[in-house]
Amino acid sequence: MLNQSLQQKLQQKLSPLQIQIMKLLEVPTMQLEQRIKEEIEENPLLDIDTDEPLRGEDGEIAEPTDNGEELTEAERERDATIEEYLGSDDDMPSYKLQTNNYSADDEREDIPFSDGISFYEHLEEQLGLQNITDEQRDIAKYIIGNIDEDGYLRRKVDEIADDISFATNTDVAVEQVEDALKIVQTFDPPGVGATDLRNCLMLQLLINGASDEVTEIEDSPDPAVQLAYNILDVCFEEFTKKHYDKIIRKLHIDDEDLIKEAVDVILHLNPKPGSGYSGAGAAVRAAQHIVPDFIIDYEDNQLSFHLNSRNDPQLKISSTYTDMLEEYSRNKANQSEQQKDFVAYVKQKLDSAKWFIDAIKQRRNTLSLVMSAILQYQGDYFIDGDESKLRPMILKDIAEITGLDASTISRVSNSKYVQTPFGIYPLKYFFSEKVQSSDGDEVSSREVKKILEESIAAEDKKSPLTDDKLAEILAQKSFNIARRTVAKYREQLGIPVARLRKEL
């Protein structure tokens, strides 16, 4: 039986504009250009405003220069000769020898260059020099294709054998794949084709210690290399945990200097042989280019900032579609079904374009508001970059100044960078917890982390400082912090526990 009832509900729903704003707030300047391009490709009513006046570095509209002389029509049409363009060698003005017509927000295109061979091409070149059968060559080539960028073969040999058998409709045995893998593992860089870290390091010891007279690691004239191989072969787990006492007992080592040399040999091996391949393309990929979202200046004892609008072009609604929409709207009575569908489509895209433009404007306003509050809060720090002047600051502090929600501040600070007179920093760098000293003063947790870094850097590596000892050192400096908090700060700094910092 159906019953009708009246219910009252309170719901909060986000508008499309609010959703757009939240998504765009998290996008850094480096990715904003691509995001705008994608929106323009999807929405034909959205376009870049090329009529926007040219602005200088200070944001002011730049006026066109005029030397006050009127050119005649004949002078305008006459082509300049090469001599007139270059001028003579004697009276070459200095401005023709340099260019300075770029603003801070201008987009500069990188000059393309010829890339070297890739890591995989390097391996295939070596494969071509091997005196092996065509069947072995095909299997080895398939193995090379399965090696990752670090130089490891993560797949199992039997899986590769099954794949080749299925692809070639032949029966490929696991032993054939193992033989081909041994060939690949002799290639440069040493350690390539290893199945795991232990195998990678042992391969490097075998290859680096091999010669015409020496083919086995036991025949190596260097006892440190022999011991290093035995440590990896028998005591790899103990080595990763730096349980050197267990290694000494297990391998019956009497010479303390010898184990130091063996450990030093292992530490100088390359755990990622693929990433160590120094091709031109690998060098470019390794370089991380950071584009700051905010630029802070300090001039005439005044702090100021501006948004980096290099990848943030002005947007507008395409007049072509809006004119067509007005024309169709005036003739509603004579519209066909196809025209009505077109009008509905254009209206939908028009609303979407307006939402996106408003979201971009709101993004700029929100970013400016948050950065202005941070600049006001950390003004002393931005003057000279002295970390001792960095005040403790959390999301709630900036939220109270701006009137925005803490989640909005979090979105703004995520993946954003600030260019200061003394370097480029992530925006999150300026946020830190409050730590109260025994004197009652509130300082930034960054100052405590700095003390931890300095203490660990100066410790005796044979007997590194534990978290309890680090807590005692902080207590001596008027910071009563629990051991658990010390461990949290140490992990945030990326510093391992005392046992893993131990050296012989």
N, C-alpha and C positions, 0 to 999 in steps of 0.2 A: 504494500500500500504506500502510495506516494504522499508525502507531507510537505507543505510549503512552510518555510521559516525565514525570518528576517534576521540577518547577522550583521554585526558591525565589526569591521576589521581595520586596523591601522597598518598600512604597508608603506615602505619607502622604496621607490624605484628610481633608478638612474636614467637620465635622459641620454640620447645618443651623443649630445655635446659633452656631457660629463664623462662618458666612457672614453670619448676621443681625447679629452684633456688628460685623464689619468694615464692613458697609454702613451701619449706624447711626452708627458713629464719624465718618464723613465728613459726616453731616447736621448742619448748624448749627441753632441753636435756632429760628431764624425759619421753617425748613422742617419742623421736627420735628412740629409740630402737624398739618400736612397729612399727613405720613407716618403718624401714628397714626390719623387719621381714615380714611385709605385702608385700613389694616389692620382697623379695626373694621367697615368696610363689607363687607370680604371675608370676615371671620370672625365669625359670629354668637355664638361662645362668648366673644369678647373684649368687655369692657365697661369703662366708666370707673367707678372706685370713688367714688361720691358720698358714701359714709359716712366717707370719710377725714376725720379731725379737722381743723378750721381751724387753720392755722399762721400765726404772725406773721412779721414781717420777719426776725427772728433764727432762724426755724425751729422755735421752741418752740411747743407746743400752746397755743392761746389759750383761757383759761377764760372761760365766759360770765359777764358782769357781773350783779350782783344788788345792789340797794340795800337789801335786808334787809326790805322791806315786802311783806306778803302782800295781794294784791288779792282782794276778794270776787268771787263769781260774777257779781253784778249789775254790778260795776265793769268786769269783763272784757268783758261783753256790751254795755255802753253805748258808743255811738259818740261820739267826741270831736267837739265843735263846732268850727267854723272859728276862732272867737275863742280857744278853748282851745289850738288847734293853733298859731296864729300868735302869740298873746299880745298884750299891749297895746304901743303904741309907746313908752311911758315906761319900762317895765321889760324891754325886749327883751334877753335874755342874749346874750353874745358868741358862745356856741357855736351859736346858731341862725343866725348870720350867716356861718358858714364850715363847710366839710366837710373832714374829714381822716381818713376811714375807709377809705383805700386802702393796701394793703401794696405792697411793691416788686414783688411777683410777680403782682399782680392784673392781669387782662386788661382794658384800656380800649378801648371801642369808639369809633371815630371818628364824629363827627357828619356825616351826609350833607349835601351841598350841591348846588346846581344847577350843572351843568356847562355851559360855553359851547359854541358851535358848533365842530365839528371842522375840521381843515385842509381836508378834502375838501368839507365843506359850505360853507366859505368860498369855495372855487373854484367850486362849482356855483351859488352865489348870484350871483357875477360873470358866470357864463355866462348866467344868466337875464336879465341886463341888456343882452346883446349883440343887435344888430339883424342877425340872420343867419337863414338858411333852417333848416327843421326837419332836413334832412339834415346840414347842417354842425353843428347843435346835438347830434345823436345821436353823430356822430363825435367831437366835442370832449368829450362826456360820457364816451365810452369811453376817450379819452386820459387824462382826469382819473382814471379808475378804475385806470389802469396806472402812475400817478405814485407813487413810493415816499415814505416819510415824510420823507426829506431834500429832496424837491421835484424829483427827477430822473426823467426818462422813460428807463428803462434798455433798453426794448425797441426794436427797429428799426421804422422806419415801414412797411416792406413787410410785416413780420409782422403789424402791427396791421391793415393793409389786408386781408390774407388772413383774419384772424380775423373782422373785421366782415363780409366777403363771405360767409364760411361761416355765420355766425350769422343773417344777414338774408336769405340766399339772393339777394343782389344783387351786382352787379359794382362794387366800390369801388376807385377808382384810387389809386395812391400819391400823386398830386398833390393829391387831395382831402384825404387825411390830412395832408399837409404844410401845406396851407392852414389846416386846423383847428388844427394844432399852433401855427402862427404866432399864431392868435387866443389860445390858452391862454397862450402865452409873454408876452402883454401884461398878464396878470393880476398882482394883488398876492398874495404878495410878489414883488418883482423877481427874475428868474432862475428862476422856477418853470417846469417843463417842459423844462429844458435836458437835452441828451443826455450831456454830460460836464462836467467842471469848467471847462474853457476856455470852452465855450459858455455856461455859467452866468455866469461873470464878465463876458463880453462883453455878454450880454443886460442885465446890471445897469448897465453903463456906458451902453448905448443908452437904456435906460428912464430912468435918473436924469439923463441929460444932455439928454433930449428936452424940447421946449416947443412952444408954438404957432408960434414963429418958426424953431425948429431941429428938423429931422427926421433929419438925417444927422450922424454923428459928426464928419465933416470940417468941418462948419459950427459946431461947438461953440466958444463964445468962450474956453473954458479950454484952453490948450495942453497942460496936464498930463493932462487927460482924453483928448485926442487921442493923446498919446504912450502913455498907459496902454493904450488900445485897440490901437494898433499893436504894442506889446510882446506883448500876448496873441495878436494875430493872426499875427505873423511870428516872434516869438522866445519862444514859450510854453515850449518845452523848456529853453532857456537860462535863462529866468526861474525855473523850478522848481528848477534846480540852482544858482541865484544866480551865474551866470557873467555878471556885469554888464559886464565888459570886452568880451566877445563881443557883447553887446547894443549897446554904444556904437559898436563898429566896424560892425556890421551895419546899424544904422539911421542911422549918420553923425551922432551926437549930439555937439554941441560944448558945450552948457550942462550942467554937472554938477549945478547946483541943480534944473534942470528934470527930470532923470531921478530925482532924489530925490523930488520931488513926485509924479511919475508912479507910482513904486513905492509911495509912501505911499497913493495913491488905490486901487491894487489891493489893498493889505493891509487896507484898511478895508471891502472888499466882503465879502459873506456867502457862504462856500463851501457852506453848507447852508441854503438859503432855507426849506425846509419845517420844519426843526427850530427855526428862529427865529420861527415863528408862535406868538405868546404867548396861546394860548387857555388857559382855566382847566384843561382836562383835560391839556394838554401840560405845564403847570406842575407838576401833581400827578405825572405820569409821570416828569418830570425829577428830582423829589425822591427820593433814595435813602434809605430808612429802614433804619437799622442797629440790630438788636437784639443786645446783647452776650450772649455765652454764659457769661462769667464776670464777677463784680463784685468788685473788690478794695477793701477799706477799710483805712484807717490811723488807728487811734484808740488813745490812751493808749500811744503808742510801740510799738504792736503791729500787724503786718500780718496781715490775714485775708482770706479770700475765700469766696464761695459761688456755687453754680451758679444761673443764671437759670432757674428752673423754671416761668416763666409759661406756656410752651407745652408743658409736660411733665407731664400729669396722671397721677395714680395709676391703674393698670389692675388689673383683676381678672377672674377666670373667672366667666362667667354661671352662677349657681346653678340657673337653670331647666333648662338643658341637662344639667348634671351630675346633677341629681335624676332627670331622665328616663333618663339613661344607667344609673344605679344600678337603677332600676326594671326596665328591660329586661334588665339583666345577671342579675337574680334569677330571671327567667323565660326562661332560654335555651332550655329544652326546647320551649316553646310559641311560639317566635318564627317568624314567617313570613319569606319571602325578603325582602320589602320592609322588615320590621323589622330584619333582619340588615344590610341595606344601610345603613339609617339609623344603626345602632350603629357600623358601620365608618366612616361619614362623620363622626359626632360624635367618635369617638376620634381621627381624623385631625386635625380642627379643634382638638381639645383639646390635642394635642401641639404643633400650630402656635402656639396661644395661649400655652402655657407657654414655648415657645422665645422668642416675641416679648417676653413680660414679663421673662424672664431676660436677654434681650439689652438691653432698656431699662435694667435694673438694672446690668448689666455696663458699659453705656455711661456711666452716671453715675459708677460707681466708677473707670473708666479715666480719664475726664475730670478727676475730682477728683485722682487720683494724679498725672497729668501736670502739672496746674496747680499743685499743691503743690510739685512738684519745680522748676518754673520760678520760683515765688515764692521758694523757698529759694535758687536759683542767682542770681537777679537782685534780691535783697532790697534792696541799696543803691539801685538804680535806682528801685524802686517807692516809695521813701520821698519823694523830691522830684522825680523825673522828669528828673534831670540826665543827658543822653546820655553825658557823659564817664564816668559810672559804669556804663554798660551793658557787661557783660562779654561777650567773644566766646563764643558758645554755638551748638553744632551739635546735630543730632538725636542723635548718639551720646552726647553728654554727658547728656542727659535720659534716654536709654535705659539708661545705666549706673546712674543714681540710682533709677529706677523698676523696673528689671529687665525692662522690656518691650522688644520689638523696635523697631528704628529705623523700620520701616515703619508700626508702630502709632502712634508719635509723629508721623509725617508725616500720617497720617490724622486724628489729633486736631487738629493745627495747621492743617489745611486748612479754609478758609472759616469760621474761628472768630474771634470778636472779644472783647476784654477791656476792661471799663470800669474805668479807674483814677481816682484823685482829680484827675488832670490831663488827662483826655481818654480817648477810645475808640480803641483801636489793634487792628489785626489781630494775631492770635497769632504769625504769622510774623515780625512786626516785631522781636520779641525774639531771633530767631535770626540770627546773623551769623558770618562767617568770622573766623578768627584771622589777624591781621597782626602780624608781628614787626618792631619798630623796630630801628634801628642800636644802640640801647642794650641790646637783648636783651629789652625788655618786650613782652608780648603785649597787643595792643589789638584792639578790635572793628573790623571793616571799615567799620562805620557811621561811625566817626570819620574814616576816610580819605575816605569819600564826602562827608562834611560839608565837608572841606577842598576837595574838587573842586568842590562846589557854590559855595562862597564864592569860589574862584579864578575860576570861569567867570562868576559874577555881576559880578565887578569887572574883567573883561577889557575891552580896547578892542575894541568891536564892529567897527571897521574892519579890525582885524587880530587876530582871535580866536586863542586859545591852541590849539595842536595837541596831540595826545596826548603827543608827545615833550616838549613844553614843560611839560605838566602833570606828567609823570613827574619832570622836573627840579625843579619846585616841591615835589613830595612828598619828593624826596631831600633838599632843603634843610631839610625839617621832620623829618628822620630816618626817612623811610619809603622804603626802597629797593624800589620796585615796578616791574616791567617795563611797557613801553608797552602790551603786549597785555592785561595785567591792568587798566591804567588805562582802556583802551577798553571792557573788560567792565563795570567799575563805572559808567562814563559811560552806557553803554546801559541798565544797570539803573535809573539815575536818569531815563531818558527824555530825555537831552540829545543832540541831534544832533551830527554831526561839525563841525569848525571851519568848513569851507566853507559849510555850511548855516546857521551862526550869524552869518555875515558880513552887515554892514549898510553902506549907503553913507554 
